[in-house]
Amino acid sequence: MLRAMEFRPVSFSDLPALAQTFVQTFNGEAWQEKWSQESALACLEDLLQLPRAASLAVWDEGDCLGAVFGHDTVKDYGLAHEIKELLVHPQARGQGIGQALMVRYLTERHLHGVNHVYLMTVRKPDGEQFYARLGFRRAERQVVLVRP
């Protein structure tokens, strides 16, 4: 059951607390990345400064439980939105917080005229299943190419 939580757009003053949640999330067991507080803060600052940036964070008594960041882009078919980052604190996982955050975020983007949302995620079954429950599917025509 969800607690009484506050959902609000991310401001620059939120970033130090969000950076802590970012580090705990992505350096944790599920991701095993190697973020420092400084690199996380720089990444989050960049996300907030993207053209047409959008964000939403969820807070519980001053603690950041999760956040989502993205930006709108104009395409030939209308306004699209790329989700760049979604994070949920490891201790808050499995409580419906990520889903509640995404549902609210996607609703807000739709109200702003977005008619297409896309994202990239790692090849882990739980990640893809999470997004599938929100209506996402694998792209039919796109492929992600990387270079060392």
N, C-alpha and C positions, 0 to 999 in steps of 0.2 A: 504494500500500500504506500502511495506517495505521501510524503510529509508536506507541510505548508512551506512551499518554496517560493522564492522570488525569481522571476525570469526578467532579464533586462538586457538591452544592448551593451556591449563591452565598451568601456571608456579607457582612455590611456591610464587613468588612475587605478583601474582594476588590474593592470598588467602584472605588477609584482606578485599578487596573490594567484593570478591565473598561471603565471610562469611556474610557480610551485606545483600546481595541479598538473601542468603540462609535463614537468620532469617526473613527477610520481607516476603519471600515467604511462609515458613512453619509455621510461627506464625500468618499469616494472616487468613482472614475469611474462605478461602477454606479448610485449613488444621487444624487450631487451635491447633498447637503443641506448645511446650514450650522450644524453643532453646535459649540459650544465645550466645553471640558473641564467647565466649571461646569454648563452646561445638560444635558450627558450624565449627569453625576453626579446631578443633581437628578431626572432622568427615571428612572434606575436605582434610586435610593432610593425613589421613588414605587412602582415595580414591585414591589420587595421588601416594601412595606408594604400591598399590596392585601390585602383579606380573603381568607383561604384561598390565599395566594400559594404558588407553586411555582417552582422555578428549577433549572437545571442548567448548569454551565459545563464546558468542556474545557480542560485546561492541558497544556502541554508544557514541561518544565523551567522552570516559573515564568511562562511566557508564556501569556496567555489567547488561545486560538485561536477561541473562540466561546462563545455562551451562548444559552439560551432562557428566557423568562419567561412566566408565565401565572398564572391563578387559577381555582379551582374555583367553580362556582355551582350552587345547588340549583334544579332545574327540575321541572315537573310529571311528567316522564318519568324522573327520576333525577338523578344527579350529572353535570354537564357541565363542560367545561374550555375556557376561552378562552385561546388563545395570543396574548399581547400583543406579543411581540418575539422575533425570532430574528436573531442576528448571527453572521457568520463573518468572521474577519479576511481582508482581500483576498488576502494572500499564502498563505492556507490554503485558498482556494477550489479546487474541482476535485480535491480529494484524498479525498473521501468523508467529510470531517469533519462537515459539516452533516447529512448523512444519518445517520451514526453517532450524533450528538448527538440528533437527533429520534427515532430508533428507541428509544434508551435512555429518553428523556424520556417518550415515549408509552407505553412499557411500564410505567414507574413510575406514570404517571397511571392506567393501567388497573388496576394492582395496588392503587391507592388507591380503587377503586370507580367511576372515571369510565367512563361508557358512551357519551359523545358529546363530540367535540372540534371546535371551530370556530376560525376565524381570519379576518383580513382581510389581503390582500396587494395590492400595486400591480399594475396591468395591464401586466405585462411577461411575455412568453411564458416566459422561463426561470424566473421565480418560480412561475408557475402549474404549469409542468411539474415543477418540483422537488417541490411539494406533491402533485401527482397521482401521482408515483412512490411516495409514502408512503401512498396510499389516499384522499387528499382529492379532493373533487369540488365543483363549483359548487353552491351552495344552490339548491333549487328554489323555495322560498317567500319567502326573505328578499331584501331589497334594501338597499343602504347609501344613506342620504340625507345630504347635507352642506349646510351653510349657511355663507356667507362667514365 
